[in-house]
Amino acid sequence: MASTTPHQDLRDPRSLLVHARDARAAEEAHGREVFIAAAHWALAHPAADEWDSACVPGTERELAIAGQGAPLVAEFCIDEFAAAIGLSTDPGHYYIGDALELAARLPRCWRRVEAGEVPVWRARKIAQATRLLSPEAVALVDQRLASFAHSIGGRGIEQTVKAAEAEADPEVLRAKKEAADDKRHVTIYSRHVDFHGKVDIEGALDLADALDLEDALAAVAAQLKDLGCEESLDARRAMALGELARRETPLSFPADGEVEPPARSKRTLQLYVHISHAPGQNPFGTAARVENTRTAIDLDTLRSWCADPDTQLVVRPVLDLAEHRSSESYEIPTLLREQVILRDVTCVFPHCTRPARSADIDHVVPWDAGGSTSTDNLAALCRHHHRVKTHHGWTYEPLEPGAGPPGSYRWTSPHGQHYLRTATGTTQLTTTA
């Protein structure tokens, strides 16, 4: 492993500790400079005053990324700064917003950040806790917290914010408390699928609803056992929830008042099987990729789903992602659209991970500028980045065949930054002064 300080002997424990300490200090200093730059970038891009921009659909809007009283910023400025520091648009929005919140609404805390007295991660926690406060309440927080900002923990920040809000905005705090009293929710973590196709669920229900659900799960779990299921009780209860979910969901109330048990509906399973040109080779090894959750599952789990008699399989035409397809019209045929979605997987803007399935299909070279409706001139762009490309000076082009895998693009930002986007991620190609 190469060292950034070759004059030091990193085999010596004392030298290793000094090296780690110095490297950590340098890391914090660089992070602070980036954070300060984010605030200045936001302040340098105020929202446009031109009224006519609001009359053109899709053009840049004013964006509130910090709390009340902080300057509004031009929407598209977020994308370029975020890309430059290796973030997608949404994390970049929050990062720049935290910096602007401190610079514009917490000036005492901000001066300590600039002086290197408060680490960025701790300052961001303060900014995130104050973003919804009124100017009066946030001023109290800044006054009371600045001296302790370098050492205060999350609990202390929370207590300071609540005390300031109670003093400055008692009615607002009361309304928040009333809204928070209803904790009912059901959350399905479908983006966190384990390798065996399992996801976690959590929720909070009214007691009556929870007892009804408990009875229903117990009844269906018992039926599964009677039918020969040898799984554990916990597993059968989990299976029972899926059985209940696959029944007709609309509530119906017949005129005679008799409600018949809903018919059990089949599970619909739509698979995309990626086949290597090399015989006997599966590009995903012993796993299959699930498109809508963007995760991998083992093939045994996939086989069990397909073997379920209550699963309805949907077979789509085989698509060769390397095949060239085209159309003579501006409208994109269904198979060509599907090919682009499966090839690009996500929005192809630098660092963006929004799924291609819900994105727009963009003509890289616009149709009215002579661009074709074809495989090599279409790409998936989420609606926001489609607007950024159309209205804010970003340009991109597919790599020449052989220069990279299909779905590879070279992007250029309005300020001359260059990025290579491939299926494996985004790389910044050049840095301008």
C-alpha positions as CSV (number, residue, x, y, z in Angstrom):
1,M,0.0,0.0,0.0
2,A,1.5,3.3,-1.1
3,S,1.9,6.1,1.5
4,T,1.3,9.8,1.0
5,T,4.2,10.4,3.4
6,P,7.0,8.2,2.3
7,H,9.5,9.7,4.8
8,Q,7.5,8.2,7.6
9,D,7.9,4.6,8.7
10,L,4.3,3.3,9.0
11,R,5.5,0.1,10.6
12,D,6.3,2.1,13.7
13,P,3.1,2.5,15.9
14,R,4.1,6.1,16.9
15,S,4.6,7.2,13.3
16,L,1.4,5.4,12.2
17,L,-0.7,7.3,14.8
18,V,0.9,10.7,13.7
19,H,0.2,9.8,10.1
20,A,-3.4,8.9,10.8
21,R,-3.9,12.1,12.9
22,D,-2.5,14.3,10.2
23,A,-4.4,12.6,7.4
24,R,-7.7,12.9,9.4
25,A,-7.0,16.6,9.9
26,A,-6.4,17.1,6.2
27,E,-9.6,15.3,5.4
28,E,-11.6,17.5,7.7
29,A,-10.0,20.6,6.3
30,H,-10.7,19.6,2.7
31,G,-14.3,18.7,3.6
32,R,-14.8,22.1,5.3
33,E,-13.5,23.9,2.1
34,V,-16.0,21.9,0.0
35,F,-18.8,22.8,2.4
36,I,-17.9,26.5,2.4
37,A,-17.8,26.4,-1.4
38,A,-21.3,24.9,-1.4
39,A,-22.7,27.9,0.5
40,H,-20.9,30.4,-1.8
41,W,-22.2,28.5,-4.9
42,A,-25.8,28.8,-3.6
43,L,-25.4,32.5,-2.9
44,A,-23.8,33.0,-6.3
45,H,-26.9,31.5,-8.0
46,P,-30.0,33.4,-6.8
47,A,-33.4,32.6,-8.3
48,A,-34.1,34.4,-11.5
49,D,-36.3,37.4,-11.4
50,E,-37.7,37.1,-15.0
51,W,-41.4,36.5,-14.9
52,D,-41.4,35.1,-18.4
53,S,-39.4,32.0,-17.4
54,A,-42.4,30.7,-15.5
55,C,-44.4,30.8,-18.8
56,V,-42.2,28.2,-20.5
57,P,-42.9,24.6,-19.3
58,G,-39.9,22.8,-17.9
59,T,-37.7,25.9,-17.5
60,E,-35.7,26.7,-14.4
61,R,-37.6,27.4,-11.2
62,E,-36.7,29.1,-7.9
63,L,-35.9,26.6,-5.2
64,A,-36.1,26.8,-1.4
65,I,-33.3,24.6,-0.2
66,A,-32.9,26.2,3.3
67,G,-35.3,27.6,5.9
68,Q,-37.6,30.7,5.8
69,G,-35.7,33.8,5.1
70,A,-32.7,32.2,3.3
71,P,-32.2,33.2,-0.3
72,L,-34.0,31.2,-3.0
73,V,-31.6,29.6,-5.5
74,A,-31.8,28.8,-9.2
75,E,-33.0,25.2,-9.5
76,F,-30.5,23.9,-12.0
77,C,-27.4,25.1,-10.1
78,I,-27.7,22.1,-7.8
79,D,-27.0,19.6,-10.5
80,E,-23.6,21.0,-11.6
81,F,-22.2,21.4,-8.1
82,A,-23.4,18.0,-7.0
83,A,-21.9,16.3,-10.0
84,A,-18.6,18.1,-9.4
85,I,-18.3,16.7,-5.8
86,G,-19.5,13.2,-6.8
87,L,-23.2,13.4,-5.6
88,S,-26.4,12.8,-7.4
89,T,-29.0,15.6,-7.4
90,D,-31.0,14.7,-4.3
91,P,-28.0,14.4,-1.9
92,G,-26.5,17.5,-3.5
93,H,-29.7,19.4,-2.8
94,Y,-29.5,18.5,0.9
95,Y,-25.8,19.1,1.1
96,I,-25.9,22.6,-0.4
97,G,-29.1,23.3,1.5
98,D,-27.4,22.6,4.8
99,A,-24.5,24.9,3.9
100,L,-26.9,27.7,3.0
101,E,-29.0,27.2,6.1
102,L,-25.9,27.8,8.2
103,A,-24.5,30.7,6.2
104,A,-27.9,32.5,5.9
105,R,-29.7,31.7,9.1
106,L,-27.2,30.6,11.7
107,P,-24.3,33.1,11.3
108,R,-22.7,32.5,14.7
109,C,-22.4,28.8,14.0
110,W,-21.3,29.4,10.5
111,R,-18.4,31.6,11.5
112,R,-17.2,28.7,13.8
113,V,-17.4,26.3,10.8
114,E,-15.4,28.7,8.6
115,A,-12.8,29.0,11.4
116,G,-12.4,25.2,11.6
117,E,-13.8,25.0,15.1
118,V,-16.9,23.0,14.3
119,P,-16.7,19.8,12.1
120,V,-18.9,19.8,9.0
121,W,-20.8,16.7,10.0
122,R,-21.9,18.2,13.3
123,A,-22.8,21.5,11.7
124,R,-25.0,19.7,9.2
125,K,-26.9,18.1,12.1
126,I,-27.7,21.5,13.4
127,A,-28.8,22.8,10.0
128,Q,-31.1,19.8,9.5
129,A,-32.7,20.3,12.8
130,T,-33.5,24.0,12.2
131,R,-34.6,24.0,8.6
132,L,-38.3,24.1,9.5
133,L,-38.0,26.7,12.2
134,S,-39.2,30.3,11.9
135,P,-36.6,33.1,11.7
136,E,-37.3,34.0,15.3
137,A,-36.8,30.5,16.6
138,V,-33.7,29.8,14.5
139,A,-32.1,33.0,15.8
140,L,-32.6,31.7,19.4
141,V,-31.0,28.4,18.4
142,D,-28.0,30.2,16.9
143,Q,-27.5,32.4,19.9
144,R,-27.7,29.5,22.4
145,L,-25.9,26.9,20.5
146,A,-23.0,28.6,18.8
147,S,-20.6,28.4,21.8
148,F,-21.3,24.6,22.2
149,A,-21.7,23.7,18.5
150,H,-18.3,21.9,18.4
151,S,-19.3,19.4,21.1
152,I,-23.1,19.2,21.4
153,G,-24.7,15.9,20.5
154,G,-27.9,15.1,18.8
155,R,-30.0,15.0,22.0
156,G,-28.7,18.5,23.0
157,I,-29.5,19.9,19.5
158,E,-33.0,18.5,19.7
159,Q,-33.6,20.0,23.2
160,T,-32.3,23.4,22.2
161,V,-34.5,23.4,19.0
162,K,-37.6,22.4,21.0
163,A,-37.0,25.0,23.7
164,A,-36.5,27.8,21.1
165,E,-39.6,26.7,19.2
166,A,-41.7,26.6,22.3
167,E,-40.5,30.2,23.2
168,A,-40.8,31.7,19.7
169,D,-43.6,29.7,18.1
170,P,-45.8,27.9,20.7
171,E,-48.8,27.5,18.4
172,V,-46.7,25.9,15.7
173,L,-45.2,23.5,18.2
174,R,-48.6,22.6,19.5
175,A,-49.8,21.8,15.9
176,K,-46.7,19.7,15.3
177,K,-47.4,17.7,18.4
178,E,-51.0,17.0,17.4
179,A,-49.9,15.8,14.0
180,A,-47.2,13.6,15.4
181,D,-49.7,11.9,17.8
182,D,-51.0,9.8,14.9
183,K,-48.2,7.3,14.4
184,R,-50.1,4.9,12.1
185,H,-48.1,3.7,9.2
186,V,-47.0,0.6,7.3
187,T,-43.5,0.7,5.7
188,I,-42.3,-2.0,3.3
189,Y,-38.5,-1.8,2.7
190,S,-38.7,-3.0,-0.8
191,R,-35.4,-1.4,-1.7
192,H,-33.6,-3.5,0.9
193,V,-34.1,-7.0,-0.4
194,D,-31.7,-9.7,0.9
195,F,-30.2,-12.3,-1.4
196,H,-33.0,-14.7,-0.7
197,G,-35.7,-12.3,-1.7
198,K,-36.9,-11.2,1.8
199,V,-37.8,-7.7,2.9
200,D,-38.5,-6.1,6.2
201,I,-41.9,-4.6,7.1
202,E,-42.8,-2.3,10.1
203,G,-45.9,-0.5,11.0
204,A,-48.1,1.0,13.7
205,L,-51.9,0.3,13.6
206,D,-55.0,1.1,15.5
207,L,-55.5,-1.7,18.1
208,A,-58.7,-2.9,16.5
209,D,-57.0,-3.2,13.1
210,A,-54.0,-4.9,14.6
211,L,-56.2,-7.5,16.3
212,D,-58.1,-8.2,13.1
213,L,-54.8,-8.6,11.3
214,E,-53.5,-10.9,14.0
215,D,-56.6,-13.1,13.7
216,A,-56.4,-13.2,9.9
217,L,-52.7,-14.2,10.0
218,A,-53.3,-16.9,12.5
219,A,-56.2,-18.3,10.5
220,V,-54.4,-18.4,7.2
221,A,-51.2,-19.8,8.9
222,A,-53.3,-22.6,10.3
223,Q,-54.9,-23.3,6.9
224,L,-51.4,-23.5,5.4
225,K,-50.4,-26.1,8.0
226,D,-53.5,-28.1,7.4
227,L,-52.7,-28.1,3.7
228,G,-49.3,-29.7,4.4
229,C,-47.0,-26.7,4.7
230,E,-44.1,-27.6,7.0
231,E,-42.6,-24.2,7.5
232,S,-42.3,-22.7,10.9
233,L,-45.1,-20.7,12.4
234,D,-43.3,-17.4,11.8
235,A,-42.7,-18.3,8.2
236,R,-46.3,-19.3,7.7
237,R,-47.5,-16.0,9.2
238,A,-45.3,-14.2,6.7
239,M,-46.7,-16.3,3.9
240,A,-50.2,-15.6,5.2
241,L,-49.6,-11.9,4.8
242,G,-48.8,-12.4,1.1
243,E,-51.9,-14.6,0.7
244,L,-54.0,-11.9,2.1
245,A,-52.4,-9.3,-0.2
246,R,-53.2,-11.3,-3.3
247,R,-56.9,-11.2,-2.7
248,E,-59.1,-8.6,-4.2
249,T,-58.3,-5.3,-2.5
250,P,-61.3,-2.9,-3.4
251,L,-63.8,-2.6,-0.7
252,S,-67.3,-3.6,-1.9
253,F,-70.6,-3.3,-0.1
254,P,-73.4,-5.2,-1.9
255,A,-77.0,-3.8,-1.5
256,D,-78.1,-6.9,0.5
257,G,-75.4,-6.3,3.1
258,E,-73.8,-9.7,2.5
259,V,-70.1,-9.5,1.9
260,E,-68.7,-12.5,0.1
261,P,-65.1,-13.6,0.7
262,P,-62.9,-12.0,-2.0
263,A,-61.6,-14.3,-4.7
264,R,-57.9,-15.1,-4.4
265,S,-55.9,-13.4,-7.2
266,K,-52.7,-14.7,-8.8
267,R,-49.3,-13.2,-8.2
268,T,-47.9,-11.7,-11.4
269,L,-44.2,-12.2,-12.0
270,Q,-42.5,-10.5,-14.9
271,L,-38.9,-11.6,-15.4
272,Y,-36.0,-10.3,-17.5
273,V,-33.5,-13.1,-18.1
274,H,-30.1,-11.8,-19.3
275,I,-28.3,-14.5,-21.3
276,S,-24.6,-14.3,-22.1
277,H,-23.4,-15.0,-25.7
278,A,-20.9,-17.4,-24.3
279,P,-22.7,-20.9,-24.0
280,G,-23.4,-21.9,-20.4
281,Q,-22.4,-18.6,-18.9
282,N,-24.8,-16.6,-16.8
283,P,-23.6,-13.0,-16.4
284,F,-25.1,-12.8,-12.9
285,G,-23.5,-16.1,-11.7
286,T,-26.0,-17.9,-9.4
287,A,-28.2,-14.8,-9.0
288,A,-30.9,-13.0,-10.9
289,R,-31.5,-9.2,-11.0
290,V,-34.9,-7.9,-9.9
291,E,-35.5,-4.7,-11.9
292,N,-38.0,-2.8,-9.7
293,T,-35.9,-3.2,-6.5
294,R,-32.5,-3.2,-8.3
295,T,-31.3,-6.1,-6.2
296,A,-30.1,-9.6,-6.8
297,I,-31.8,-12.8,-5.5
298,D,-30.5,-16.4,-5.7
299,L,-31.8,-18.6,-8.5
300,D,-33.4,-21.1,-6.1
301,T,-35.7,-18.4,-4.8
302,L,-36.6,-17.5,-8.3
303,R,-37.4,-21.1,-9.2
304,S,-39.7,-21.4,-6.1
305,W,-41.6,-18.3,-7.2
306,C,-42.0,-19.6,-10.7
307,A,-43.1,-23.1,-9.5
308,D,-45.9,-21.6,-7.4
309,P,-49.2,-22.5,-9.1
310,D,-50.7,-19.2,-8.1
311,T,-48.0,-17.3,-9.9
312,Q,-48.9,-15.9,-13.3
313,L,-45.8,-15.6,-15.5
314,V,-45.6,-12.9,-18.1
315,V,-43.4,-13.8,-21.0
316,R,-42.0,-10.9,-23.1
317,P,-40.2,-11.1,-26.4
318,V,-36.5,-11.6,-26.1
319,L,-34.5,-8.4,-26.6
320,D,-30.9,-8.3,-27.7
321,L,-29.6,-5.1,-26.0
322,A,-26.8,-4.9,-28.6
323,E,-29.2,-5.0,-31.5
324,H,-29.7,-1.7,-33.4
325,R,-33.4,-0.7,-33.6
326,S,-34.9,2.3,-35.3
327,S,-38.1,4.0,-36.3
328,E,-39.0,6.6,-39.0
329,S,-41.2,8.6,-36.7
330,Y,-40.6,10.7,-33.6
331,E,-42.7,8.4,-31.4
332,I,-40.7,5.5,-29.9
333,P,-42.0,2.0,-30.5
334,T,-42.7,-0.2,-27.5
335,L,-39.8,-2.7,-28.1
336,L,-37.3,0.1,-28.7
337,R,-38.4,1.9,-25.5
338,E,-38.1,-1.4,-23.6
339,Q,-34.6,-2.0,-25.0
340,V,-33.4,1.5,-23.9
341,I,-34.9,1.0,-20.4
342,L,-33.2,-2.4,-19.9
343,R,-29.9,-1.2,-21.3
344,D,-29.6,2.0,-19.3
345,V,-31.2,0.6,-16.0
346,T,-31.2,4.1,-14.5
347,C,-31.3,7.8,-15.6
348,V,-28.0,8.3,-17.4
349,F,-27.2,11.8,-16.0
350,P,-24.0,11.8,-13.9
351,H,-24.4,10.0,-10.6
352,C,-28.2,9.7,-10.9
353,T,-29.8,6.4,-9.8
354,R,-33.5,7.0,-10.5
355,P,-34.9,3.9,-12.4
356,A,-35.1,4.1,-16.1
357,R,-38.5,2.4,-16.0
358,S,-40.1,5.7,-14.7
359,A,-37.8,8.0,-16.8
360,D,-38.4,9.9,-20.0
361,I,-36.8,8.5,-23.2
362,D,-34.7,11.3,-24.6
363,H,-33.5,11.9,-28.2
364,V,-29.8,12.7,-27.5
365,V,-29.7,14.7,-30.7
366,P,-33.1,16.3,-30.8
367,W,-35.5,15.1,-33.4
368,D,-36.0,18.6,-34.9
369,A,-32.2,18.9,-35.2
370,G,-32.0,15.8,-37.3
371,G,-31.7,13.2,-34.6
372,S,-33.0,9.7,-35.3
373,T,-35.4,7.6,-33.2
374,S,-32.9,4.7,-32.8
375,T,-31.0,2.7,-30.3
376,D,-27.9,4.9,-30.5
377,N,-29.7,8.2,-30.2
378,L,-32.1,7.4,-27.3
379,A,-31.3,7.4,-23.6
380,A,-33.2,7.3,-20.3
381,L,-33.4,10.6,-18.4
382,C,-35.5,11.2,-15.3
383,R,-37.9,14.1,-15.7
384,H,-35.7,16.5,-13.7
385,H,-32.5,15.8,-15.6
386,H,-34.4,15.8,-18.9
387,R,-35.3,19.4,-18.0
388,V,-31.7,20.2,-17.0
389,K,-30.4,18.9,-20.3
390,T,-33.1,20.7,-22.4
391,H,-32.9,24.1,-20.6
392,H,-29.6,24.5,-18.9
393,G,-26.7,23.8,-21.3
394,W,-25.8,20.3,-20.4
395,T,-24.9,18.2,-23.4
396,Y,-24.1,14.5,-23.8
397,E,-23.2,11.9,-26.5
398,P,-23.0,8.1,-26.6
399,L,-19.6,6.6,-26.8
400,E,-18.6,5.2,-30.1
401,P,-19.2,1.4,-30.5
402,G,-16.3,-0.4,-28.9
403,A,-15.2,2.6,-26.8
404,G,-17.4,1.4,-23.9
405,P,-20.3,-0.9,-23.1
406,P,-23.8,0.0,-24.4
407,G,-25.3,2.7,-22.3
408,S,-22.1,4.7,-21.9
409,Y,-22.2,8.5,-22.3
410,R,-19.9,11.4,-22.2
411,W,-21.5,14.5,-20.5
412,T,-20.3,18.1,-20.6
413,S,-21.7,20.6,-18.0
414,P,-22.4,24.3,-18.6
415,H,-19.0,25.2,-17.0
416,G,-17.0,22.7,-19.0
417,Q,-16.8,19.7,-16.6
418,H,-16.7,16.4,-18.3
419,Y,-18.1,13.1,-17.0
420,L,-18.2,9.5,-18.2
421,R,-21.3,7.7,-17.3
422,T,-21.4,3.9,-17.7
423,A,-23.4,1.1,-16.2
424,T,-20.9,0.9,-13.3
425,G,-21.1,4.5,-12.3
426,T,-19.8,8.0,-13.1
427,T,-16.2,9.2,-13.5
428,Q,-15.1,12.8,-13.8
429,L,-12.8,13.1,-16.8
430,T,-11.4,16.6,-16.5
431,T,-11.2,19.4,-14.0
432,T,-11.3,23.0,-15.1
433,A,-9.7,25.8,-13.3
